[in-house]
Amino acid sequence: MDHAARLQRLQSELEESDLHALLVTHLPNVRYLCGFTGSAAALLVGARETVLFTDGRYRTQAKEEVEGARVLVARKSPLVAAAELLTTRGKAGQQRVGIEPESITAGMRERLVAAVKGKVRLRAAPPLIERARMVKDADEIVCIRRAVDLGASLFRTACKRIRPGVTEVEVAAAMEYEARCGGAEGMAFPTILAAGARSAIVHGRASGARIPRRGFVVCDFGVILAGYCSDRTRTVHVGRASTEARELYEAVLEAQQAAIATVRAGVTAAEVDGAARRVLRRRRLARYFTHSTGHGLGLEIHEAPRLAAGQTQKLEPGMVVTIEPGVYVPGKWGVRIEDVVVVTASGCEVLTPTDKELIII
């Protein structure tokens, strides 16, 4: 990863944002900018120098990981240490420092204000790093591709384990074990495995419920590999699928394919969402599609852009997004199909293996 180039781009944007420095506290942003993966950090990005503050637990790790920043190991919290350094720079009251409003708590802000003692003017910064992270570079796409490949392999394990009478959590545990054996650092989110009537729960985390003799099973899972996330959803059917069940599955698949076909540079996030909804509206199922069509992913499982109605963000080459329409009929059943795609100038590349025919178990 070219952390130095990322820092240089951010430093060039500080003046445009009327800031002398930016105090980065959101850990995925810290990692993106300098490579540090510890759980205690604050990164102070100035026009000429970048300093990473951490504590003694990460002395060796920071030395090994950090690129493009000077490391200071503090005896107090990294946030307070960064604030105290700020008070020694520039003229009192004239230094404008941006903070990340989405990641700093009210308590953290109070400690920060107390530490700067009025010598620094704190401002809510625009999402400079999040904007940069929307477009992945070649190294990031390689990492995501590998995470997607590992994550996709877990579906084979799911299909072997899904049987009537087996609990959802047993299937999820087998998938998560295989993920670890394959090198995953962890799961990107708690594995969703929802069977029968529970398949209508959009985020139906694996439970102790037993898989019924007949019905849909929604499997939504992802891994973290080299820091980057994958995300995939497949829906299978246990027992003989009725004509109605097959038609429901085909409607969701058609909606997903329509959305994928819409993805290309210059198209808005809302247009992709609209493509999926038009299919389901025609099938009289739109009222059962209760979430956005997709989201960006990378160092975090949910990143910008969000593919939803009203979202005006235009897609750009290098953006990595999920396409995941679904239909959920409360108390009856649900179906979701999800792939990860990379936006290109003329369309997109589907990273997820594309087998999407309805599997009957």
Secondary structure, 3 states (H helix, E strand, C coil): CCHHHHHHHHHHHHHHCCCCEEEECCHHHHHHHHCCCCCCCEEEEECCCEEEEECHHHHHHHHHHCCCCEEEECCCCHHHHHHHHHCCCCCCCCEEEEECCCCCCHHHHHHHHHHHCCCEEEEECCCHHHHHHHECCHHHHHHHHHHHHHHHHHHHHHHHHCCCCCEHHHHHHHHHHHHHHCCCCEECCCCEEEEHHHHHCCCCECCCCECCCCEEEEEEECEEECCEECCEEEEEEECCCCHHHHHHHHHHHHHHHHHHHHCCCCCEHHHHHHHHHHHHHHCCCHHHCCCCCEEECCCCCCEEEEECCCCCCECCCCEEEEECCEEEECCCEEEECEEEEEECCCCEEECCCCCCCCEEC
